Amino acid sequence: MSGAPLTVFPEGTLYRMAGIHDFHLGAFQIAAQLQIPIVPITLRGTRSILRDRSLFPRRGAITVSIDSPLPPEGKTWQATVALRDQARARILQRSGEPDLAKDTTR
């Protein structure tokens, strides 16, 4: 399916504690190598409906914010990291959650 969208969750999991953690680089590296823009999407309210490690969501509101595309600025490792950092900054700004990143250089 050429041109089909692909959704990834760059933190790799859902944390119980509020905050935005480190983003894994895999999807950003692929986007940079293939020169495909990343569209940051922020989900707010998921912790309130996905509580206590339950498989079943509770009733509640989720807000979805779709940001403008971020084009990669090259195919280098630095371009990959920059793309990740830009997407994370936009999601962090819209999420209203604290920044819990441990290492933003990887």
MODELLER restraints for C-alpha pairs under 7 A, 6 or more apart:
rsr = mdl.restraints
at = mdl.atoms
rsr.add(forms.Gaussian(group=physical.xy_distance, feature=features.Distance(at['CA:10:A'], at['CA:23:A']), mean=4.80, stdev=0.5))
rsr.add(forms.Gaussian(group=physical.xy_distance, feature=features.Distance(at['CA:10:A'], at['CA:24:A']), mean=5.29, stdev=0.5))
rsr.add(forms.Gaussian(group=physical.xy_distance, feature=features.Distance(at['CA:11:A'], at['CA:21:A']), mean=6.23, stdev=0.5))
rsr.add(forms.Gaussian(group=physical.xy_distance, feature=features.Distance(at['CA:11:A'], at['CA:22:A']), mean=6.00, stdev=0.5))
rsr.add(forms.Gaussian(group=physical.xy_distance, feature=features.Distance(at['CA:11:A'], at['CA:23:A']), mean=4.67, stdev=0.5))
rsr.add(forms.Gaussian(group=physical.xy_distance, feature=features.Distance(at['CA:11:A'], at['CA:24:A']), mean=6.11, stdev=0.5))
rsr.add(forms.Gaussian(group=physical.xy_distance, feature=features.Distance(at['CA:16:A'], at['CA:47:A']), mean=6.94, stdev=0.5))
rsr.add(forms.Gaussian(group=physical.xy_distance, feature=features.Distance(at['CA:18:A'], at['CA:97:A']), mean=6.30, stdev=0.5))
rsr.add(forms.Gaussian(group=physical.xy_distance, feature=features.Distance(at['CA:19:A'], at['CA:97:A']), mean=4.79, stdev=0.5))
rsr.add(forms.Gaussian(group=physical.xy_distance, feature=features.Distance(at['CA:19:A'], at['CA:98:A']), mean=4.54, stdev=0.5))
rsr.add(forms.Gaussian(group=physical.xy_distance, feature=features.Distance(at['CA:19:A'], at['CA:99:A']), mean=5.71, stdev=0.5))
rsr.add(forms.Gaussian(group=physical.xy_distance, feature=features.Distance(at['CA:19:A'], at['CA:100:A']), mean=5.73, stdev=0.5))
rsr.add(forms.Gaussian(group=physical.xy_distance, feature=features.Distance(at['CA:20:A'], at['CA:92:A']), mean=6.58, stdev=0.5))
rsr.add(forms.Gaussian(group=physical.xy_distance, feature=features.Distance(at['CA:20:A'], at['CA:97:A']), mean=6.44, stdev=0.5))
rsr.add(forms.Gaussian(group=physical.xy_distance, feature=features.Distance(at['CA:20:A'], at['CA:98:A']), mean=6.22, stdev=0.5))
rsr.add(forms.Gaussian(group=physical.xy_distance, feature=features.Distance(at['CA:20:A'], at['CA:99:A']), mean=5.18, stdev=0.5))
rsr.add(forms.Gaussian(group=physical.xy_distance, feature=features.Distance(at['CA:20:A'], at['CA:100:A']), mean=5.45, stdev=0.5))
rsr.add(forms.Gaussian(group=physical.xy_distance, feature=features.Distance(at['CA:20:A'], at['CA:101:A']), mean=6.83, stdev=0.5))
rsr.add(forms.Gaussian(group=physical.xy_distance, feature=features.Distance(at['CA:21:A'], at['CA:99:A']), mean=6.69, stdev=0.5))
rsr.add(forms.Gaussian(group=physical.xy_distance, feature=features.Distance(at['CA:21:A'], at['CA:100:A']), mean=4.83, stdev=0.5))
rsr.add(forms.Gaussian(group=physical.xy_distance, feature=features.Distance(at['CA:21:A'], at['CA:101:A']), mean=4.65, stdev=0.5))
rsr.add(forms.Gaussian(group=physical.xy_distance, feature=features.Distance(at['CA:22:A'], at['CA:101:A']), mean=4.65, stdev=0.5))
rsr.add(forms.Gaussian(group=physical.xy_distance, feature=features.Distance(at['CA:22:A'], at['CA:102:A']), mean=6.49, stdev=0.5))
rsr.add(forms.Gaussian(group=physical.xy_distance, feature=features.Distance(at['CA:22:A'], at['CA:103:A']), mean=6.79, stdev=0.5))
rsr.add(forms.Gaussian(group=physical.xy_distance, feature=features.Distance(at['CA:22:A'], at['CA:104:A']), mean=6.92, stdev=0.5))
rsr.add(forms.Gaussian(group=physical.xy_distance, feature=features.Distance(at['CA:25:A'], at['CA:84:A']), mean=6.76, stdev=0.5))
rsr.add(forms.Gaussian(group=physical.xy_distance, feature=features.Distance(at['CA:28:A'], at['CA:80:A']), mean=5.57, stdev=0.5))
rsr.add(forms.Gaussian(group=physical.xy_distance, feature=features.Distance(at['CA:28:A'], at['CA:83:A']), mean=6.42, stdev=0.5))
rsr.add(forms.Gaussian(group=physical.xy_distance, feature=features.Distance(at['CA:28:A'], at['CA:84:A']), mean=5.89, stdev=0.5))
rsr.add(forms.Gaussian(group=physical.xy_distance, feature=features.Distance(at['CA:29:A'], at['CA:80:A']), mean=5.11, stdev=0.5))
rsr.add(forms.Gaussian(group=physical.xy_distance, feature=features.Distance(at['CA:31:A'], at['CA:37:A']), mean=6.49, stdev=0.5))
rsr.add(forms.Gaussian(group=physical.xy_distance, feature=features.Distance(at['CA:31:A'], at['CA:38:A']), mean=6.97, stdev=0.5))
rsr.add(forms.Gaussian(group=physical.xy_distance, feature=features.Distance(at['CA:32:A'], at['CA:72:A']), mean=5.22, stdev=0.5))
rsr.add(forms.Gaussian(group=physical.xy_distance, feature=features.Distance(at['CA:32:A'], at['CA:74:A']), mean=6.28, stdev=0.5))
rsr.add(forms.Gaussian(group=physical.xy_distance, feature=features.Distance(at['CA:32:A'], at['CA:75:A']), mean=4.96, stdev=0.5))
rsr.add(forms.Gaussian(group=physical.xy_distance, feature=features.Distance(at['CA:32:A'], at['CA:79:A']), mean=6.65, stdev=0.5))
rsr.add(forms.Gaussian(group=physical.xy_distance, feature=features.Distance(at['CA:32:A'], at['CA:80:A']), mean=5.67, stdev=0.5))
rsr.add(forms.Gaussian(group=physical.xy_distance, feature=features.Distance(at['CA:33:A'], at['CA:75:A']), mean=4.85, stdev=0.5))
rsr.add(forms.Gaussian(group=physical.xy_distance, feature=features.Distance(at['CA:35:A'], at['CA:72:A']), mean=5.85, stdev=0.5))
rsr.add(forms.Gaussian(group=physical.xy_distance, feature=features.Distance(at['CA:36:A'], at['CA:71:A']), mean=6.58, stdev=0.5))
rsr.add(forms.Gaussian(group=physical.xy_distance, feature=features.Distance(at['CA:36:A'], at['CA:72:A']), mean=6.84, stdev=0.5))
rsr.add(forms.Gaussian(group=physical.xy_distance, feature=features.Distance(at['CA:37:A'], at['CA:69:A']), mean=5.69, stdev=0.5))
rsr.add(forms.Gaussian(group=physical.xy_distance, feature=features.Distance(at['CA:37:A'], at['CA:70:A']), mean=5.14, stdev=0.5))
rsr.add(forms.Gaussian(group=physical.xy_distance, feature=features.Distance(at['CA:37:A'], at['CA:71:A']), mean=4.16, stdev=0.5))
rsr.add(forms.Gaussian(group=physical.xy_distance, feature=features.Distance(at['CA:37:A'], at['CA:72:A']), mean=6.10, stdev=0.5))
rsr.add(forms.Gaussian(group=physical.xy_distance, feature=features.Distance(at['CA:38:A'], at['CA:69:A']), mean=5.48, stdev=0.5))
rsr.add(forms.Gaussian(group=physical.xy_distance, feature=features.Distance(at['CA:38:A'], at['CA:70:A']), mean=5.09, stdev=0.5))
rsr.add(forms.Gaussian(group=physical.xy_distance, feature=features.Distance(at['CA:38:A'], at['CA:71:A']), mean=6.48, stdev=0.5))
rsr.add(forms.Gaussian(group=physical.xy_distance, feature=features.Distance(at['CA:39:A'], at['CA:67:A']), mean=6.12, stdev=0.5))
rsr.add(forms.Gaussian(group=physical.xy_distance, feature=features.Distance(at['CA:39:A'], at['CA:68:A']), mean=6.05, stdev=0.5))
rsr.add(forms.Gaussian(group=physical.xy_distance, feature=features.Distance(at['CA:39:A'], at['CA:69:A']), mean=4.38, stdev=0.5))
rsr.add(forms.Gaussian(group=physical.xy_distance, feature=features.Distance(at['CA:39:A'], at['CA:70:A']), mean=6.16, stdev=0.5))
rsr.add(forms.Gaussian(group=physical.xy_distance, feature=features.Distance(at['CA:40:A'], at['CA:66:A']), mean=6.31, stdev=0.5))
rsr.add(forms.Gaussian(group=physical.xy_distance, feature=features.Distance(at['CA:40:A'], at['CA:67:A']), mean=5.37, stdev=0.5))
rsr.add(forms.Gaussian(group=physical.xy_distance, feature=features.Distance(at['CA:40:A'], at['CA:87:A']), mean=5.61, stdev=0.5))
rsr.add(forms.Gaussian(group=physical.xy_distance, feature=features.Distance(at['CA:40:A'], at['CA:91:A']), mean=6.51, stdev=0.5))
rsr.add(forms.Gaussian(group=physical.xy_distance, feature=features.Distance(at['CA:41:A'], at['CA:64:A']), mean=6.87, stdev=0.5))
rsr.add(forms.Gaussian(group=physical.xy_distance, feature=features.Distance(at['CA:41:A'], at['CA:65:A']), mean=5.58, stdev=0.5))
rsr.add(forms.Gaussian(group=physical.xy_distance, feature=features.Distance(at['CA:41:A'], at['CA:66:A']), mean=4.63, stdev=0.5))
rsr.add(forms.Gaussian(group=physical.xy_distance, feature=features.Distance(at['CA:41:A'], at['CA:67:A']), mean=6.08, stdev=0.5))
rsr.add(forms.Gaussian(group=physical.xy_distance, feature=features.Distance(at['CA:41:A'], at['CA:91:A']), mean=6.87, stdev=0.5))
rsr.add(forms.Gaussian(group=physical.xy_distance, feature=features.Distance(at['CA:42:A'], at['CA:64:A']), mean=5.71, stdev=0.5))
rsr.add(forms.Gaussian(group=physical.xy_distance, feature=features.Distance(at['CA:42:A'], at['CA:65:A']), mean=5.05, stdev=0.5))
rsr.add(forms.Gaussian(group=physical.xy_distance, feature=features.Distance(at['CA:42:A'], at['CA:66:A']), mean=6.62, stdev=0.5))
rsr.add(forms.Gaussian(group=physical.xy_distance, feature=features.Distance(at['CA:42:A'], at['CA:91:A']), mean=5.42, stdev=0.5))
rsr.add(forms.Gaussian(group=physical.xy_distance, feature=features.Distance(at['CA:42:A'], at['CA:94:A']), mean=6.64, stdev=0.5))
rsr.add(forms.Gaussian(group=physical.xy_distance, feature=features.Distance(at['CA:42:A'], at['CA:95:A']), mean=6.35, stdev=0.5))
rsr.add(forms.Gaussian(group=physical.xy_distance, feature=features.Distance(at['CA:43:A'], at['CA:62:A']), mean=6.69, stdev=0.5))
rsr.add(forms.Gaussian(group=physical.xy_distance, feature=features.Distance(at['CA:43:A'], at['CA:63:A']), mean=5.75, stdev=0.5))
rsr.add(forms.Gaussian(group=physical.xy_distance, feature=features.Distance(at['CA:43:A'], at['CA:64:A']), mean=4.84, stdev=0.5))
rsr.add(forms.Gaussian(group=physical.xy_distance, feature=features.Distance(at['CA:43:A'], at['CA:65:A']), mean=6.65, stdev=0.5))
rsr.add(forms.Gaussian(group=physical.xy_distance, feature=features.Distance(at['CA:44:A'], at['CA:62:A']), mean=5.51, stdev=0.5))
rsr.add(forms.Gaussian(group=physical.xy_distance, feature=features.Distance(at['CA:44:A'], at['CA:63:A']), mean=5.00, stdev=0.5))
rsr.add(forms.Gaussian(group=physical.xy_distance, feature=features.Distance(at['CA:44:A'], at['CA:64:A']), mean=6.57, stdev=0.5))
rsr.add(forms.Gaussian(group=physical.xy_distance, feature=features.Distance(at['CA:44:A'], at['CA:95:A']), mean=6.11, stdev=0.5))
rsr.add(forms.Gaussian(group=physical.xy_distance, feature=features.Distance(at['CA:45:A'], at['CA:61:A']), mean=6.19, stdev=0.5))
rsr.add(forms.Gaussian(group=physical.xy_distance, feature=features.Distance(at['CA:45:A'], at['CA:62:A']), mean=4.67, stdev=0.5))
rsr.add(forms.Gaussian(group=physical.xy_distance, feature=features.Distance(at['CA:45:A'], at['CA:63:A']), mean=6.53, stdev=0.5))
rsr.add(forms.Gaussian(group=physical.xy_distance, feature=features.Distance(at['CA:46:A'], at['CA:62:A']), mean=6.14, stdev=0.5))
rsr.add(forms.Gaussian(group=physical.xy_distance, feature=features.Distance(at['CA:48:A'], at['CA:60:A']), mean=6.87, stdev=0.5))
rsr.add(forms.Gaussian(group=physical.xy_distance, feature=features.Distance(at['CA:49:A'], at['CA:57:A']), mean=5.09, stdev=0.5))
rsr.add(forms.Gaussian(group=physical.xy_distance, feature=features.Distance(at['CA:49:A'], at['CA:58:A']), mean=4.49, stdev=0.5))
rsr.add(forms.Gaussian(group=physical.xy_distance, feature=features.Distance(at['CA:49:A'], at['CA:59:A']), mean=6.02, stdev=0.5))
rsr.add(forms.Gaussian(group=physical.xy_distance, feature=features.Distance(at['CA:49:A'], at['CA:60:A']), mean=5.71, stdev=0.5))
rsr.add(forms.Gaussian(group=physical.xy_distance, feature=features.Distance(at['CA:50:A'], at['CA:57:A']), mean=5.02, stdev=0.5))
rsr.add(forms.Gaussian(group=physical.xy_distance, feature=features.Distance(at['CA:50:A'], at['CA:58:A']), mean=6.52, stdev=0.5))
rsr.add(forms.Gaussian(group=physical.xy_distance, feature=features.Distance(at['CA:72:A'], at['CA:79:A']), mean=6.39, stdev=0.5))
rsr.add(forms.Gaussian(group=physical.xy_distance, feature=features.Distance(at['CA:72:A'], at['CA:83:A']), mean=6.08, stdev=0.5))
rsr.add(forms.Gaussian(group=physical.xy_distance, feature=features.Distance(at['CA:73:A'], at['CA:79:A']), mean=5.54, stdev=0.5))
